[in-house]
Amino acid sequence: MLALQLVYLDPSQRQAHLDTYRALVKDVLEAAPSFRPLVEPVDDLVAEGRDYRALQCSRALLLHERKLLDHVR
C-alpha cells in the first residue's frame, strides 16, 4: 500500500499520508468487507507508531487481493 509506504518514508507529512491511508481503507472495506480482519492489525500498528511493522503486515492485504482477483479471472 503506497499510502503506508509514504507514512514510513516521509514522516514530515505523516498526518497527510495517514489521512489518505484511512480514506483508502474506508473505500476498500466498503467494497470488500472481507479485508477487515487483515486491515485491523495494520491499523493497530499504525496507531502505535510502528509504521515499518504495519507496512510489513500489509503484505497480507496484497495476497488477499490477489486471491480475490484470481477468482474474477
PLY file of the C-alpha trace (Angstrom):
ply
format ascii 1.0
element vertex 73
property float x
property float y
property float z
element edge 72
property int vertex1
property int vertex2
end_header
0.00 0.00 0.00
1.57 3.15 -1.23
-0.01 5.33 1.44
1.65 3.23 4.15
4.96 3.42 2.37
4.67 7.19 2.39
3.80 7.20 6.10
7.02 5.31 6.73
9.26 7.15 4.27
8.00 10.72 4.75
7.50 11.34 8.47
7.32 15.10 7.93
3.99 14.56 6.14
2.84 11.64 8.30
-0.59 13.06 9.12
-1.43 13.84 5.49
-0.39 10.33 4.44
-2.38 8.81 7.30
-5.45 10.73 6.17
-5.00 9.30 2.67
-4.44 5.81 4.09
-7.61 6.00 6.19
-9.70 7.23 3.27
-8.42 4.39 1.09
-9.04 1.81 3.81
-12.60 3.08 4.21
-13.19 2.66 0.47
-11.65 -0.82 0.44
-13.74 -2.01 3.39
-16.93 -0.69 1.79
-16.11 -2.56 -1.42
-14.70 -5.73 0.15
-15.56 -6.28 3.84
-13.52 -9.49 3.80
-10.43 -7.29 4.17
-11.43 -6.15 7.69
-9.58 -8.91 9.62
-6.44 -8.09 7.63
-6.73 -4.31 7.98
-7.31 -4.22 11.75
-3.80 -5.41 12.74
-2.27 -2.89 10.32
-4.39 -0.11 11.81
-3.32 -1.12 15.32
0.34 -0.96 14.37
-0.10 2.43 12.71
-1.86 3.74 15.83
1.12 2.56 17.90
3.51 4.39 15.58
5.04 1.11 14.37
4.97 2.16 10.74
7.56 -0.28 9.40
5.84 -3.22 11.06
2.48 -2.01 9.69
3.99 -1.94 6.23
5.25 -5.50 6.66
1.87 -6.63 7.96
0.11 -5.07 4.98
1.59 -7.73 2.70
-1.31 -9.95 3.77
-3.65 -7.42 2.17
-1.87 -7.77 -1.15
-2.06 -11.56 -1.00
-5.77 -11.43 -0.20
-6.35 -9.01 -3.06
-4.53 -11.36 -5.43
-6.76 -14.27 -4.32
-9.91 -12.23 -4.91
-8.73 -11.11 -8.33
-7.76 -14.65 -9.34
-11.37 -15.70 -8.79
-12.54 -12.97 -11.16
-10.26 -14.03 -14.00
0 1
1 2
2 3
3 4
4 5
5 6
6 7
7 8
8 9
9 10
10 11
11 12
12 13
13 14
14 15
15 16
16 17
17 18
18 19
19 20
20 21
21 22
22 23
23 24
24 25
25 26
26 27
27 28
28 29
29 30
30 31
31 32
32 33
33 34
34 35
35 36
36 37
37 38
38 39
39 40
40 41
41 42
42 43
43 44
44 45
45 46
46 47
47 48
48 49
49 50
50 51
51 52
52 53
53 54
54 55
55 56
56 57
57 58
58 59
59 60
60 61
61 62
62 63
63 64
64 65
65 66
66 67
67 68
68 69
69 70
70 71
71 72
